Amino acid sequence: MKSLKIAASHDVAALLSTHREVVTLDETDFTDVAAVVISVADSRSGILALLKRSGFNLPVFIFSETAVDGLPAVTGVIAGKAQDFLELETAASGYEEDLLPPFFNTLTKYVAMGNSTFACPGHQHGKFFKKHPAGRQFYDFFGENVFRADMCNADVKLGDLLIHEGSAKHAQKFAAKVFHADKTYFVLNGTSAANKVVTNALLTRGDLVLFDRNNHKSNHHGALIQAGATPVYLEASRNPFGFIGGIDAHCFDEKYLRELITEVAPERAQEARPFRLAVIQLGTYDGTIYNARQVVDNIGHLCDYILFDSAWVGYEQFIPMMADCSPLLLELNENDPGIFVTQSVHKQQAGFSQTSQIHKKDNHLRGQARFCPHKRLNNAFMLHASTSPFYPLFAALDVNAKIHEGESGRRLWAECVALGIEARKAIIANCKMIKPFIPPEVAGRPWQDHPTEKIAQERRFFSFEPGERWHGFEGYAKDEYFVDPCKLLLTTPGIDPETGRYTEFGVPAAILANYLRENGIVPEKSDLNSILFLLTPAESHEKLAQLVAMLAQFEQHIEDDTPLADVLPTIYQKYPVRYKGYTLRQLCQEMHDLYVSFEVKELQKAMFRKESLPAVVVNPQDANIEFIRGNVELVRLSESEGRIAAEGALPYPPGVLCVVPGEVWGGAALRYFLALEEGVNMLPGFSPELQGVYSETDSDGIKRLYGYMLK
């Protein structure tokens, strides 16, 4: 590893005697230095407060060749003597040694050893790739270290990632401390795997699982298809813009839940704790954040465990106004449920794609029959983990924990929240049609007129107050949900927020998303009249200013009715006959009219309401078994009314199943997919990704959707 630098005041830099590179205070953000040396004058200028707020815990020295009274508390004072510089180097070396977290520290030292290996992987530190021109390009693109850090577990110096020994164990213990868990497990194939680990460790055939209908498909896979548990579904909200909301407040009522149990397992309705597990989304894809304390207080006594799928959050405990929605900060006793939290570190934390972690908080259950011990969980962990893990992924999880440790994590997320607030204010100031999804007014004043610092500290600026028209969600209780400040949610024209009805003209968000991608800006997703941008500490004022400028430019194209060939050239060039002579407004109107004709917003809402959920006639595990055995047939969806699904069906994103294996096709779900089929044919270039249904072109050139049904 390259030695870190020394940062120094301008008038001090030339006086330092060190082998390290010296940079001035205005040349560093303090992430590349091992110590700071400042003048007496700078010690009184605010630099010490800045260094403290960074959370980096850098050693700080004051340079003064004469005695000075009243110096602030620092690591030491340098007077220019050789012994002083030795103290500086000792402090800098100590900082470097303590900087890296357990696994990454061991990994860097191991790589530096340059061992000769006759073990996996076969590329042997990249040398195999360098034997061919294409391989050389591959090697040069990624750089040497990623190949040197890709190694086999044949050498035990790095510990064991499957049975959690050595530096791997220390890394997970460190992460557990940072995130306030009893135990933490690093998962290298995404939260899809993490959810399956937890559900496979807890559930078996016949167990009741209280199941958020908003759950990601991985929870269906783990709890219902692999484990075979019996679901008790909780209905959830969608609003007219297409945003994914939370579970209705009435669903957390014990009497209601026992009535639901009566429908699927009447003999168990009066059990003290009927549910082995509840699976709840702590935060939806579209930034609806649950109050974990309320969830545990309302249903905890009915459940052995609650799994909070936190794929779309994980940073809540580092943001003060979000802290009490964190399951990991809850004070729990022996009567409470055990808690599992799964986090997609790669989504908005600092991790490579596929990095995830499982947090286990259940020491309060030790000695009880319902307790899930480490060995049982690890058995499920090893069912889903590769025996050839990619060490850089594991190291990224280790470093993510270090980044979030102490004041550093809180500062980084505070800056992110503030940037998001400023971005919303800029959009309000510069755009007329595209609007941030926030309350228009708080305490009688426009949202944007409140100070950023105040908005960042008070949840009421993001709260879904029951009955307020701006958000369009129904069935919420007071203080139940709020908007994640780190999800920049925007709405596009087409919905009257006062009534929830369609307006005459609309701008479907898919068109805006394509325009942004055409111009080098990639949103996370769009749906109906909503679009989502993820915010992380990686953002900058410049990046967000570019987004705001592009949104305003898109609006100008709407007003000018610019030719489609100029606005979306890629789509236009791919389908020149279909869109010949089209303008942007013309395309917007056609797509909007399609939504209106099918009442798509109502279909999307109905798919997750109890009265219109598909009927369950076969256990999902049994339906999947029949699919594997081939006891199915591929049926055109328009002819599937009343047929039993062999495979789950969904649009991706968001990856939430609309029809679960074993459910009956029909009703709102069928009409929704037929609306998508119409859109695929009517508006080429805007087709959604569909899973569990298949598009096939018939003899007249029309694309039809098909799905596998049980025979």
Buried (B, 14 or more C-beta within 10 A) or exposed (E): EEEBBBBBBEEBBEBBBBEBEBBEBEBBEBEEBBBBBBBBEBBEEEBBEEBBEBBBBBBBBBBBEEEEEEEEEBBBBBEEEEEBBEBBBEBBBEBBEEBBBBBBBBBBBBBEEEEEEEEEBEBBBBEBBBEEEEBEEBBEEEEEBBBBBBBBBEEEEBBBBBEBEBBBBBBBBBBBEBBBBBBBBBBBBBBBBBBBBBBBBBBEEEBBBBBBBBBBBBBBBBBBBBBBBBBBBBBBBBBBBBBBBBBBBEBBEEEEBBEBBEEBBEEBBEEEEBBBBBBBBBBBBBBBBBBBBBBBEBBBEBBBBBBBBBBBBBBBBBBBBBEBBBBBBBEBEEEBBBBBBBBBBBBBBBBBEBBBBBBBBBEBBEEEEBBBEEEEBBEBBEEBBEEEBBBBBBBBBBBBBBBBBEBBBBBBBBEBBBBBBBBBBBBBEBBEBBBBBBBBBBEEEEBBEBEBEEBBBBBEBBBBBBEBEBBBBBBBBEBBBBBBBBBBBBBBBBBBBEEBEBEEEBBBBBBBBBBBEBEEBEBBBBBBBBBBBBBBBEBEEEEBBBBBBBBBEBBEBBEEEBBBBEBBEEBBEEBEEEBEEBBBBBBBBEBBBBBBEBBBBBBBBBBBBEEBBBEBEBBBBBBBBBBEEEEBEEBEBEEBEEBBBBBBBBBEBBBBBBBBBBBBBBBBBBBBBBBBBBBBBEBBBBBBEBBBBBBEEEEEEEBBBBBBBBE
